[in-house]
Amino acid sequence: MNILSLDVGEYCGWAILIYGQIESGTEHLKHKGTEYRGFKYLRFTELINRLYRIGAFNLIVYEKPHGLRGHAIEAMNGYITRIHEFAVVKGLELSISNQIEYKGYSPSTIKKFATGNGRASKEDMIAYFKEQTGNDPVDDKEADSYSLLRYAMQERGIPCRDMVHLTKRGMK
């Protein structure tokens, strides 16, 4: 099973399990200068498409919004809508037997898995990433998406040990 994990926002953390190897990174999605705010959604859709070309994933997991208000929750709902649209459209292109599943997880579930504490700090999540990979993450968004990927792997019975974590791919 190939899995894409996303911690969405203006800085989008991503981790992907493709054919037994994990890659991860962060992509900056915020609109620039005088661009229309919707450009961040175009960048997000392009990110998902680029990651799909690396290796076709059949599951997308993402961190659900929690404690957001106003513009932040509107933006998060926009990103989640793009995930659902991608899964449905790609599923229609492939066939009914190759549907892409998608599922959201609460931040506390991800933190509890990684650290044993559902209220873990950003520093705790970064420490988990370092412990598992031997590398420094770009930021806490990459650490969170990596932790979510490992949680999804465990939930589906995919062995987490002996996974190869590759260096971060430049997604600019």
Backbone bond lengths (Angstrom), bond angles and torsions (degrees), N, CA, C in turn:
res aa  C-N    CA-C-N  psi(-1)  N-CA   C-N-CA  omega(-1)  CA-C   N-CA-C  phi
1 M - - - 1.454 - - 1.522 108.82 -
2 N 1.315 117.30 134.91 1.458 123.73 175.49 1.523 108.26 -104.69
3 I 1.333 116.36 135.18 1.462 121.47 -172.42 1.531 109.90 -131.07
4 L 1.333 116.17 136.94 1.458 122.76 170.43 1.520 107.92 -109.99
5 S 1.317 116.08 130.51 1.460 122.58 178.58 1.519 108.83 -117.61
6 L 1.332 117.10 134.55 1.467 121.73 -176.29 1.523 111.94 -131.68
7 D 1.314 115.51 134.36 1.459 122.76 168.16 1.524 104.68 -114.46
8 V 1.322 116.33 92.74 1.462 121.15 -167.90 1.516 112.92 -84.69
9 G 1.303 114.49 154.01 1.451 124.51 179.90 1.516 107.46 161.54
10 E 1.326 116.76 -169.50 1.464 118.94 178.94 1.520 111.14 -58.96
11 Y 1.322 115.70 -35.04 1.457 121.40 168.21 1.513 105.08 -108.07
12 C 1.315 116.72 118.47 1.462 121.59 -174.29 1.522 109.41 -105.04
13 G 1.325 115.58 114.69 1.455 120.23 173.44 1.517 108.61 -81.55
14 W 1.328 116.55 141.70 1.460 120.34 178.17 1.526 109.07 -140.76
15 A 1.310 114.46 148.69 1.459 121.82 172.44 1.521 105.76 -143.58
16 I 1.317 115.18 143.36 1.454 119.05 -175.90 1.521 109.67 -138.13
17 L 1.320 115.14 132.93 1.458 122.33 173.63 1.517 106.26 -102.88
18 I 1.323 115.74 113.60 1.462 121.30 179.54 1.517 108.16 -128.91
19 Y 1.312 115.41 117.55 1.469 122.16 176.22 1.530 111.91 50.62
20 G 1.342 116.13 43.75 1.452 121.01 174.99 1.517 115.56 83.58
21 Q 1.313 118.47 5.59 1.459 121.32 178.19 1.529 108.97 -122.36
22 I 1.328 114.35 144.35 1.458 120.35 -179.68 1.524 109.10 -110.41
23 E 1.326 115.13 132.94 1.458 122.21 170.43 1.516 107.04 -125.46
24 S 1.327 116.42 153.41 1.462 119.28 179.93 1.511 110.36 -152.52
25 G 1.323 115.12 165.53 1.454 120.73 179.20 1.507 111.12 179.32
26 T 1.311 115.54 -168.33 1.459 123.26 178.96 1.521 108.45 -136.78
27 E 1.309 115.77 140.83 1.469 121.80 178.30 1.521 108.44 -123.70
28 H 1.331 117.36 134.58 1.456 122.60 177.27 1.528 108.59 -88.20
29 L 1.331 117.41 120.05 1.462 121.85 -174.60 1.520 114.30 -108.71
30 K 1.312 118.39 -12.57 1.463 121.29 -173.24 1.531 111.22 -56.39
31 H 1.334 114.83 142.69 1.464 119.49 176.72 1.530 109.12 -63.98
32 K 1.301 115.02 150.85 1.470 120.90 -174.83 1.528 110.43 -110.30
33 G 1.315 115.14 134.40 1.466 121.49 174.10 1.512 114.04 49.91
34 T 1.318 114.96 -115.63 1.460 120.62 -175.31 1.529 113.03 -94.16
35 E 1.317 116.98 9.61 1.470 119.41 178.52 1.525 110.66 -63.70
36 Y 1.292 115.04 151.20 1.462 122.55 172.53 1.528 108.36 -64.33
37 R 1.321 117.32 141.85 1.472 121.56 -177.86 1.528 112.94 -57.88
38 G 1.308 117.03 -26.72 1.464 121.18 -179.24 1.519 113.88 -66.95
39 F 1.326 117.74 -12.48 1.464 120.38 179.38 1.521 111.55 -61.15
40 K 1.341 117.33 -29.56 1.462 118.74 179.27 1.530 110.67 -63.06
41 Y 1.326 117.76 -32.36 1.457 120.39 178.37 1.521 110.98 -73.13
42 L 1.332 116.20 -35.06 1.470 119.50 175.06 1.525 109.95 -64.13
43 R 1.333 117.14 -43.00 1.467 120.66 177.92 1.530 110.65 -62.96
44 F 1.322 116.32 -39.46 1.465 120.64 -179.84 1.530 110.54 -64.79
45 T 1.318 116.96 -45.80 1.464 120.90 178.28 1.519 110.28 -61.29
46 E 1.322 117.64 -41.11 1.463 120.97 178.11 1.529 110.86 -65.01
47 L 1.319 117.83 -38.12 1.468 120.99 176.59 1.525 110.29 -59.73
48 I 1.326 117.08 -48.52 1.465 120.31 179.74 1.527 110.18 -60.31
49 N 1.318 117.41 -42.61 1.471 120.43 179.09 1.521 111.99 -63.55
50 R 1.342 117.60 -41.92 1.473 120.20 178.23 1.518 111.36 -63.01
51 L 1.329 116.24 -42.13 1.458 119.73 179.13 1.532 110.96 -66.52
52 Y 1.317 116.53 -36.16 1.470 120.38 178.32 1.530 111.00 -64.80
53 R 1.326 116.67 -34.91 1.473 119.96 178.32 1.528 112.09 -69.15
54 I 1.327 117.76 -25.69 1.474 120.51 175.94 1.514 109.09 -63.08
55 G 1.303 116.34 -42.84 1.455 122.63 179.41 1.512 108.70 -173.19
56 A 1.297 116.65 125.63 1.462 121.41 -175.50 1.529 110.52 -61.06
57 F 1.317 116.70 116.05 1.464 120.81 177.04 1.523 108.77 -94.31
58 N 1.328 115.47 151.77 1.458 119.70 179.39 1.533 112.32 -117.42
59 L 1.337 116.01 9.23 1.462 121.18 174.84 1.524 108.36 -146.77
60 I 1.330 115.87 132.41 1.464 122.14 172.66 1.528 106.87 -117.45
61 V 1.325 115.88 125.06 1.458 120.83 174.89 1.524 107.59 -117.02
62 Y 1.318 116.01 145.95 1.453 120.03 -177.81 1.516 109.91 -145.57
63 E 1.330 114.57 155.63 1.454 120.49 177.61 1.516 108.81 -81.02
64 K 1.332 116.03 124.36 1.464 121.35 178.62 1.528 110.07 -69.39
65 P 1.321 116.53 149.81 1.464 119.00 176.62 1.521 110.35 -69.42
66 H 1.319 115.63 144.25 1.460 120.71 178.72 1.525 108.65 -146.27
67 G 1.298 116.07 126.79 1.460 121.11 175.28 1.518 114.43 72.90
68 L 1.320 117.33 17.58 1.463 119.98 179.85 1.521 109.74 -93.60
69 R 1.329 115.11 152.05 1.462 120.48 178.49 1.514 109.70 -138.79
70 G 1.322 115.49 161.73 1.455 122.27 172.37 1.514 113.87 59.18
71 H 1.331 115.07 -130.52 1.468 120.90 -176.35 1.528 111.64 -61.56
72 A 1.324 117.53 -35.66 1.466 120.79 -177.64 1.530 111.30 -61.75
73 I 1.323 118.39 -43.12 1.467 120.11 -179.90 1.518 110.43 -71.64
74 E 1.332 117.64 -34.69 1.465 120.43 175.95 1.518 110.29 -62.40
75 A 1.327 116.47 -45.00 1.472 120.59 178.90 1.525 110.52 -62.66
76 M 1.327 117.05 -44.42 1.467 120.70 -179.67 1.522 110.70 -61.55
77 N 1.320 117.13 -42.30 1.458 120.09 177.19 1.524 111.15 -62.79
78 G 1.319 117.36 -34.80 1.461 121.21 175.58 1.526 111.70 -62.61
79 Y 1.330 116.96 -43.65 1.465 120.45 178.22 1.534 111.22 -64.53
80 I 1.316 116.13 -44.55 1.463 120.10 -179.00 1.528 110.40 -64.21
81 T 1.330 116.92 -37.91 1.465 119.99 175.64 1.521 110.40 -59.49
82 R 1.343 117.82 -40.80 1.476 120.83 178.75 1.521 111.57 -64.11
83 I 1.334 117.28 -36.06 1.472 120.59 176.94 1.523 109.26 -62.80
84 H 1.313 117.14 -48.11 1.466 121.36 -179.07 1.530 110.41 -62.86
85 E 1.322 117.07 -44.13 1.467 120.50 179.10 1.524 110.90 -60.59
86 F 1.335 116.98 -45.02 1.459 120.70 -179.99 1.529 110.38 -59.09
87 A 1.328 116.09 -47.60 1.466 120.51 -178.27 1.526 111.50 -61.12
88 V 1.318 117.21 -42.81 1.465 120.83 -178.30 1.527 110.57 -69.39
89 V 1.335 117.19 -48.79 1.467 120.26 -177.99 1.516 111.21 -63.99
90 K 1.326 116.99 -46.35 1.472 120.34 -179.77 1.528 109.58 -64.15
91 G 1.320 117.31 -38.42 1.453 120.91 177.22 1.517 112.15 -61.82
92 L 1.333 117.23 -40.13 1.464 121.03 177.93 1.529 110.89 -66.95
93 E 1.347 116.58 -36.74 1.460 120.12 178.13 1.529 111.15 -65.75
94 L 1.318 116.03 -38.27 1.468 120.60 -173.92 1.529 111.42 -78.26
95 S 1.281 116.62 -63.21 1.462 124.95 177.71 1.518 107.52 155.99
96 I 1.278 115.25 165.89 1.466 120.15 -179.67 1.525 110.81 -59.80
97 S 1.319 118.60 -34.51 1.463 121.06 -176.56 1.528 112.44 -76.20
98 N 1.324 119.12 -10.26 1.459 122.00 -178.18 1.524 112.31 -117.60
99 Q 1.312 117.57 35.95 1.460 120.68 -179.30 1.525 110.94 -61.35
100 I 1.317 116.29 147.09 1.455 121.81 175.44 1.523 107.57 -95.65
101 E 1.312 115.49 121.28 1.462 121.70 179.09 1.528 108.30 -84.61
102 Y 1.332 117.32 150.38 1.456 120.84 175.15 1.517 108.95 -141.72
103 K 1.345 115.15 147.40 1.454 119.33 -175.91 1.525 109.66 -155.98
104 G 1.332 116.13 138.34 1.455 121.97 176.93 1.520 111.23 -100.41
105 Y 1.330 115.83 148.50 1.464 122.60 178.96 1.526 108.59 -129.11
106 S 1.308 115.71 147.01 1.467 120.06 179.49 1.527 109.94 -73.80
107 P 1.329 116.91 149.50 1.460 120.01 177.40 1.529 112.58 -57.01
108 S 1.329 117.41 -37.90 1.467 119.54 -178.47 1.527 111.82 -66.46
109 T 1.331 118.16 -33.62 1.470 121.37 177.05 1.528 110.17 -63.97
110 I 1.317 115.92 -43.46 1.466 121.32 -179.18 1.525 109.83 -66.18
111 K 1.323 116.92 -45.51 1.462 121.23 -178.95 1.524 111.54 -65.11
112 K 1.321 116.97 -40.54 1.462 119.85 179.49 1.523 110.53 -64.37
113 F 1.322 117.47 -40.36 1.462 120.91 177.38 1.531 110.74 -60.29
114 A 1.333 116.54 -47.71 1.464 121.21 -173.13 1.531 113.14 -75.01
115 T 1.328 116.83 -36.38 1.465 119.14 -170.97 1.525 114.28 -123.54
116 G 1.324 117.24 -11.10 1.459 119.97 -174.49 1.518 112.76 85.90
117 N 1.343 117.06 -1.91 1.455 122.22 -177.62 1.526 109.08 -130.90
118 G 1.327 116.89 117.80 1.458 121.62 -179.28 1.514 114.57 -68.03
119 R 1.328 116.97 -7.36 1.465 121.42 178.53 1.534 110.63 -115.81
120 A 1.310 116.88 27.96 1.463 121.46 -177.11 1.524 111.51 -59.11
121 S 1.320 115.19 149.79 1.469 121.19 179.69 1.527 110.70 -82.99
122 K 1.324 114.87 169.91 1.465 120.32 175.03 1.525 109.96 -59.53
123 E 1.303 116.38 -39.76 1.465 120.77 -179.95 1.529 111.33 -63.07
124 D 1.337 116.59 -37.87 1.466 120.51 177.26 1.528 111.28 -64.11
125 M 1.321 116.30 -40.68 1.469 120.83 179.87 1.529 110.60 -68.03
126 I 1.311 116.58 -38.69 1.461 120.71 176.81 1.526 109.83 -64.46
127 A 1.335 116.58 -40.31 1.467 120.70 178.46 1.534 110.69 -62.50
128 Y 1.333 117.43 -39.57 1.469 120.41 177.24 1.526 110.27 -61.75
129 F 1.315 117.01 -44.58 1.461 121.51 178.79 1.525 110.21 -58.09
130 K 1.334 116.64 -48.95 1.470 121.28 -179.73 1.524 111.26 -60.23
131 E 1.335 115.64 -43.21 1.471 120.77 -179.71 1.522 111.22 -61.66
132 Q 1.317 116.91 -41.04 1.465 121.27 -176.06 1.526 113.09 -78.24
133 T 1.330 117.00 -35.90 1.466 120.03 -171.37 1.526 114.35 -107.97
134 G 1.328 116.75 -22.50 1.451 119.75 -174.03 1.521 112.74 78.72
135 N 1.322 117.48 6.68 1.461 123.00 -179.04 1.525 110.58 -119.75
136 D 1.317 115.51 160.79 1.463 121.01 170.55 1.519 108.13 -87.39
137 P 1.341 117.71 135.22 1.464 118.80 174.82 1.517 110.25 -74.89
138 V 1.326 116.46 160.60 1.465 120.89 173.74 1.522 108.89 -59.31
139 D 1.337 116.26 -44.77 1.461 122.70 -179.36 1.520 108.77 -163.77
140 D 1.329 116.23 -175.29 1.463 120.40 -178.68 1.522 112.39 -67.13
141 K 1.331 118.34 -24.81 1.469 120.87 178.27 1.531 110.32 -65.39
142 E 1.326 117.25 -41.90 1.460 120.10 176.53 1.525 110.21 -64.57
143 A 1.330 116.92 -42.49 1.462 120.70 179.20 1.529 110.94 -61.17
144 D 1.321 116.82 -42.36 1.468 120.71 179.71 1.529 111.42 -65.56
145 S 1.325 117.67 -44.22 1.469 119.86 -179.13 1.524 110.51 -66.08
146 Y 1.330 117.03 -36.71 1.467 120.81 177.09 1.536 109.98 -64.16
147 S 1.328 116.51 -45.06 1.467 120.44 179.22 1.520 111.37 -61.65
148 L 1.318 116.24 -40.89 1.459 120.83 177.78 1.526 110.61 -63.70
149 L 1.311 117.15 -41.51 1.466 120.34 177.60 1.524 110.49 -59.86
150 R 1.333 116.60 -46.85 1.468 120.05 -179.95 1.536 110.96 -62.82
151 Y 1.327 117.44 -36.82 1.461 120.79 177.14 1.529 110.56 -64.64
152 A 1.313 117.32 -45.71 1.472 121.41 179.47 1.526 110.41 -62.30
153 M 1.326 116.52 -37.71 1.471 119.95 177.78 1.532 109.97 -63.18
154 Q 1.326 116.36 -46.00 1.466 120.07 179.58 1.523 110.68 -62.57
155 E 1.319 117.06 -42.85 1.461 121.71 -178.24 1.532 111.53 -60.78
156 R 1.310 116.74 -31.31 1.470 121.66 -178.69 1.522 113.05 -99.22
157 G 1.324 116.64 6.99 1.461 120.20 175.80 1.522 114.31 75.67
158 I 1.328 117.19 22.36 1.464 120.87 176.60 1.521 107.10 -88.50
159 P 1.316 118.68 121.84 1.469 119.97 -176.82 1.531 111.39 -56.93
160 C 1.318 115.64 132.29 1.466 120.47 -179.49 1.521 112.16 -90.11
161 R 1.305 117.45 -25.90 1.457 118.28 -178.71 1.524 109.46 -77.59
162 D 1.275 115.62 159.86 1.459 123.28 179.05 1.520 113.75 64.83
163 M 1.335 117.59 16.56 1.454 119.80 175.29 1.523 108.66 -79.98
164 V 1.286 115.65 143.75 1.461 121.22 177.28 1.522 107.89 -91.02
165 H 1.325 116.74 127.35 1.463 120.05 175.25 1.507 107.43 -106.98
166 L 1.319 115.92 114.69 1.449 121.23 -177.96 1.520 110.78 -82.90
167 T 1.300 116.18 164.16 1.464 119.50 175.42 1.516 109.27 -65.15
168 K 1.294 115.42 158.21 1.455 120.82 -177.00 1.529 111.25 -65.09
169 R 1.307 114.24 134.67 1.461 121.46 178.46 1.525 108.17 -86.17
170 G 1.307 116.99 134.23 1.472 120.42 177.15 1.514 109.49 -72.93
171 M 1.312 117.68 115.34 1.462 121.64 -174.94 1.520 111.58 -107.71
172 K 1.293 118.61 22.76 1.464 121.06 -178.59 1.498 111.74 -73.61
